[in-house]
């Protein structure tokens, strides 16, 4: 019979897994190169621990990709609880831009790692569309954006974030793109609504 508590070993395993994924995501932000030694050092674990969690580079790349997409979806309800719908959308766009910076380094490795990239990307698109739809519905209900917005069109607009260069001031470019998109989505006719 279990008591419902998590054993210290399992908790440690989960923490190590998360630290490895965070270190790998950070490493892949500017490069598609994966060094298990560098990731282990950055995560504060032994290289054997990295290999136990992710026996191949492909397994690690796919796990980082899934983690990043999961985070983008999971953060939406949190943002909507803690911010106005407008600010939640804008903050989520910042999260999306950081994701795009990670995906940039992941892209080549991901295509090599995924046995069926089309299936993987279709699931990602579905998850992203769901997140955008939730954010738009909250803003429509708040009266901050036009009610006729199509989530797929908004997603295409946000795809411009893929062209950001992590070696430049991508944060300022994200703000500029978000403002442009928001102004187009805005319900009120005055500038800067």
Number of C-alpha atoms within 10 A of each C-alpha: 3 5 5 6 7 10 9 9 9 10 12 12 14 13 13 20 20 15 19 26 24 18 21 26 26 17 20 22 20 17 17 18 15 19 13 22 15 14 23 21 14 16 21 13 16 14 16 13 16 22 16 10 16 19 12 13 17 18 15 24 26 19 17 25 21 15 15 22 19 14 14 20 19 12 15 20 14 11 18 20 10 10 14 14 24 21 14 22 24 20 19 21 20 17 16 22 24 20 20 23 24 24 24 22 21 27 17 13 21 23 16 13 18 16 11 10 13 11 11 16 12 11 14 17 15 11 16 20 18 16 21 24 18 19 22 24 16 19 24 19 12 12 15 18 23 16 15 9 16 12 19 15 11 18 16 10 14 18 13 14 22 14 12 17 15 17 8 9 10 17 15 10 16 21 16 12 17 21 14 13 14 19 17 16 18 21 17 14 9 8 8 10 11
